[in-house]
Amino acid sequence: MSDDPFKPYKGKLEDYRSIPEKGQTKDEIFDVLSGMADEENEKWKNGQVSGTFYHAGKDHLQFLNKAFSFFSHVNTIQFDLCPSMFKMESDIIAMTAQMLNGDAVKEHNAEDNVCGTMTSGGSESIMMAMMTYRDWAKAEKNIDLPEIIMPHTAHPAFDKAGKYFGINMVHVPVSEPDFRVDPKEVESRINKNTIAIVGSAGNYPYGLIDPLEELSKIALKHDIGFHIDGCLGGFVLPWIEKLGYDIPVFDFRLKGLTSMSADTHKFGFALKGTSVVLYRNNNFRRYQYFDIPDWPGGLYASPTSAGSRSGGLTAATWASMIYLGQEGYLKAVRAIMDVADEMKQGVKDIPELDLIGDPSFVISFLSKEIDVYHVNDFMKTRDWRFNCLQLPPAMHFCVTMPQTFVPGVAAKWVNDLKDGIEYAKSKEGEVAETTALYGIAGSIEGNQQVTELMYGVLDHLYSV
C-alpha cells in the first residue's frame, strides 16, 4: 500500500493503464466504487472539514441523485429534443435573480431586466463575465487593451480569465486590520483602458464582503462594469440577512452592479458542477454568447464556454431549489449560523488569536504571538481540516451543513483550537509542516519556487 497521501489506493487497487480486455462485472465495480466512497466520506461525516462539502444531508443527496438519474443521458444544448432543459434552466436563473433582488434594477432603469446563464461552476461564471466585459468594451468603447481592477483577495479564477482572454488584471492589495479592498485605491487605478472592477461577497480567504456600495458608485461614475463574485456567499448571504444579521448590501440593489456570480453547487445545495452568472440586462449577456453562422455542420451557438453539459445536473439543481424553498434555506442557514456564531465567539475568547474582520459563516483568524501553521499541524492530529492562508499566515474554517449534523461540533472545535495554541507555543522557533495551498491542506517539504512546487504537485497527482 502506498504511503503517498495523494495516492492512497496505489498498491491497494488495480491501476489501469489500458482498457481491460474483458470488462468486470457491475457488482465488482460497485464494490470498488463504494469502498472508495465509504473511506473518503468518513473524512467529513464528523463535521470537521472546512467548506468542501456543501450538501444538505444524506437524504437530500439521495433525492438529488434520483433527480439526476432522470436526465443523466441528456445534453442541455439539445433544447429541441429536451425542452425540459430550457424550462428548468430558465427557472433556476429566474429564482436566483429574484433571490439576489434582481427586481430592484427596474427602479433604476425600467428597461433593465436581470438575466443570465447556467455554467459548470464558479470559475466558468467568473470567466464568462470577464470575457463579456472584454467584448462589450471592444464593441461599445473601442478598447483594445482591456484592464479589470480586482482586490488581491478575489478568486484566482479572475486571473485565469485574464490569462485566457488577454485581459490585464490589476490587483489592489488589502491590508490589516480591514482586509477588504480600499475603494480609493481602486479608483486611483482607473484609466482609459479600465473596463470593469471587481468585488467579493464574500471573498474566499476571509469570507469578508468588500465595500460594495462604494465600488458601485465608482463604477457608475466612470461608466464601467462592476462584477460581484458571490460564488461563495450568493446562496447564503440572502438568508443570513433575512435572519436579521447586519449584512451590507451585496446584490442588484446596487445601482452600479452589472453582473454577479453565485454557485448553486455550494449553499444552493445542488450537485457539484453548476453555477449561475447574472447580468443587469440582456445587452451584456449577448456578449457572452458564441456563434458560428456558416459552419458546414449547421448554425452553431453556445451561451457559455461549455458545449455539452449534463442535463442531470440541471435537473438536480432545479429539484434542490424547488424542494428546499425559502423555508428550507432559512432553516439550513439558521443551523449554519448557530455553529458559526459559537466558533466566532470561541476565537474572540482566545487571547493569542485575532479574528479577521467581522465574518459570518467563514471564521478566519491570524496571530501575532504564535505560528498558526503549527496550530494547523496540531488540528490535523485531531482530524480537523482547516484552510490555511498566506500573506499573512492565517487560517479559516468555512461552516457548511455537515457541521450542523454533529452535536457539539463547535464546542469541540474551540477546545481543540485552545490545545492547538498550547502546541504552537511549545514549537516556537521550529518550522511547521503546514503550508498554504488552495484546495489542499497538506504538508509539502522543500524550498522550491512556489510555481515549481505547485506544478510539481499537479504533475504528481496526474502522473501514471
LINQUI-V702398 format. One record per run of one state. SS is the DSSP state (a for helix, b for strand, c for the rest). FROM is the first residue (numbers start at 0). TO is the last residue. If there is no record, write none. Layout:
{{SS & FROM & TO} {SS & FROM & TO}}
This chain:
{{c & 0 & 8} {b & 9 & 9} {c & 10 & 11} {b & 12 & 12} {c & 13 & 24} {a & 25 & 40} {c & 41 & 47} {b & 48 & 48} {c & 49 & 56} {a & 57 & 69} {c & 70 & 73} {b & 74 & 74} {c & 75 & 81} {a & 82 & 98} {c & 99 & 100} {a & 101 & 107} {c & 108 & 113} {b & 114 & 118} {c & 119 & 120} {a & 121 & 140} {c & 141 & 145} {b & 146 & 150} {c & 151 & 155} {a & 156 & 164} {c & 165 & 166} {b & 167 & 171} {c & 172 & 181} {a & 182 & 187} {c & 188 & 192} {b & 193 & 199} {c & 200 & 210} {a & 211 & 221} {c & 222 & 223} {b & 224 & 229} {c & 230 & 235} {a & 236 & 241} {c & 242 & 257} {b & 258 & 261} {c & 262 & 273} {b & 274 & 278} {c & 279 & 280} {a & 281 & 285} {c & 286 & 288} {b & 289 & 291} {c & 292 & 298} {b & 299 & 301} {c & 302 & 308} {b & 309 & 309} {a & 310 & 347} {c & 348 & 352} {b & 353 & 354} {c & 355 & 360} {b & 361 & 365} {c & 366 & 370} {a & 371 & 380} {c & 381 & 383} {b & 384 & 384} {c & 385 & 385} {b & 386 & 388} {c & 389 & 392} {b & 393 & 397} {c & 398 & 399} {a & 400 & 403} {c & 404 & 407} {a & 408 & 425} {c & 426 & 432} {b & 433 & 433} {c & 434 & 435} {b & 436 & 436} {c & 437 & 438} {b & 439 & 439} {c & 440 & 441} {b & 442 & 442} {c & 443 & 448} {a & 449 & 460} {c & 461 & 463}}
